[in-house]
């Protein structure tokens, strides 16, 4: 990564290691910004660091690593859509497919927002999983479907597309989740109890 450009944003290259939800989310948005600014070489270096920095335990899946993996897939997809370099995709697809498979295996165990593991609790004010968490997985599965199609692996495209569709349906559950409503009320009470200077 071009450290001088990152220093302008008050960022260190080590911040891009996707070790938790916050850093992986930040990494995605910084990569997105670099790509939109035409700094594809810097974005490619950063995405490469994200891929090499991810460590997962396939036998013991957890929320933080699954979300980090999902952001990596989406970052790579954004970069490829702008590079349009088939050799770049072919070179990196085995690693991305491995990461995508990990996200897929996690997603298949999620049947609703309420069934998401509680690893997200410390990352939002509600203290529970939210629609944003599901949407991150939806984007990653859609990206994997697209990348698989570009590789001509249509069986994988169908598998990832089906999971993306399933994730999308979880965002449109018609029945209210009253347990989440109670959590939102608790969050509002916490905010209301803050000093005026903080809650305004």
KAHU-V611184 format. One record per helix or strand. SS is the DSSP state (H for helix, E for strand). FROM is the first residue (numbers start at 1). LEN is the number of residues. Records with the same first field share a line. If there is no record, write none. Layout:
SS: FROM-LEN + FROM-LEN
//
This chain:
H: 3-6 + 13-4 + 21-16 + 40-14 + 63-21 + 86-22 + 113-3 + 118-6 + 131-20 + 154-17 + 178-15 + 196-4
//
